[in-house]
Amino acid sequence: MHYYSAKEKLIDNGGTMPAGLAKSYQSTFISSFPGTNTSWVLVGLLEALVFVVIATSVLTGEFLPSRRKTLWLSSLTQRGE
């Protein structure tokens, strides 16, 4: 699910937010500071990162009950030191 969403944003659309969606953000903070296309690319990159973490977790076998889930848990937690 995250793969197709990230692929659509980053590759298929070339990092350009669709016109209808960009129009709805036209008079907001998003359009003035980072820009709609930049925001669109950042969301796509975050979705790609989620896909990579989940795929890596599955490939390393972290879903097995006997395995430690270090990658999975570290991706879900935020360390505030």
C-alpha positions as CSV (number, residue, x, y, z in Angstrom):
1,M,0.0,0.0,0.0
2,H,2.7,2.5,0.9
3,Y,4.8,1.4,-2.1
4,Y,2.1,2.3,-4.6
5,S,1.3,5.6,-2.9
6,A,4.9,6.6,-2.8
7,K,5.5,5.5,-6.4
8,E,2.5,7.5,-7.5
9,K,3.8,10.7,-5.8
10,L,7.5,10.4,-6.6
11,I,7.7,8.6,-9.9
12,D,4.3,8.6,-11.8
13,N,3.5,12.3,-11.1
14,G,7.2,13.4,-11.0
15,G,6.8,15.1,-7.6
16,T,4.0,17.4,-8.8
17,M,0.9,17.6,-6.7
18,P,-2.3,17.1,-8.8
19,A,-4.0,20.3,-9.8
20,G,-7.2,19.7,-7.9
21,L,-5.4,19.0,-4.6
22,A,-3.0,21.9,-5.2
23,K,-6.0,24.2,-5.7
24,S,-7.4,23.2,-2.3
25,Y,-4.1,24.2,-0.6
26,Q,-3.8,27.5,-2.6
27,S,-4.3,29.9,0.2
28,T,-2.8,28.0,3.1
29,F,0.6,28.0,4.9
30,I,1.7,24.9,2.9
31,S,1.5,26.8,-0.4
32,S,3.5,29.7,0.9
33,F,6.3,28.1,2.9
34,P,7.4,24.7,1.6
35,G,5.3,24.8,-1.5
36,T,2.7,22.3,-2.6
37,N,5.1,20.3,-4.7
38,T,7.7,20.2,-2.0
39,S,5.1,19.0,0.5
40,W,3.9,16.4,-2.0
41,V,7.5,15.0,-2.4
42,L,8.1,15.0,1.4
43,V,4.9,13.0,1.9
44,G,6.0,10.6,-0.8
45,L,9.4,10.2,0.8
46,L,7.9,9.4,4.2
47,E,5.7,6.8,2.6
48,A,8.7,5.3,0.9
49,L,10.5,5.2,4.2
50,V,7.6,3.3,5.8
51,F,7.7,0.8,3.0
52,V,11.4,0.2,3.3
53,V,11.2,-0.3,7.1
54,I,8.4,-2.7,6.8
55,A,10.0,-4.6,4.0
56,T,13.3,-4.8,5.8
57,S,11.5,-6.0,9.0
58,V,9.8,-8.8,7.0
59,L,13.0,-9.8,5.2
60,T,14.9,-10.1,8.4
61,G,12.2,-12.3,9.9
62,E,11.2,-10.0,12.7
63,F,7.6,-11.2,12.4
64,L,8.6,-14.6,14.0
65,P,7.8,-14.9,17.7
66,S,11.3,-15.9,18.7
67,R,13.0,-13.0,16.9
68,R,13.8,-9.6,18.5
69,K,12.0,-6.8,16.8
70,T,14.7,-4.2,17.0
71,L,14.2,-2.6,13.6
72,W,10.4,-2.6,13.9
73,L,10.3,-1.2,17.4
74,S,13.0,1.4,16.7
75,S,11.0,2.7,13.7
76,L,7.9,3.1,15.9
77,T,9.4,4.8,18.9
78,Q,10.7,8.3,19.2
79,R,13.7,8.8,21.5
80,G,13.6,12.0,23.4
81,E,16.8,12.5,25.3
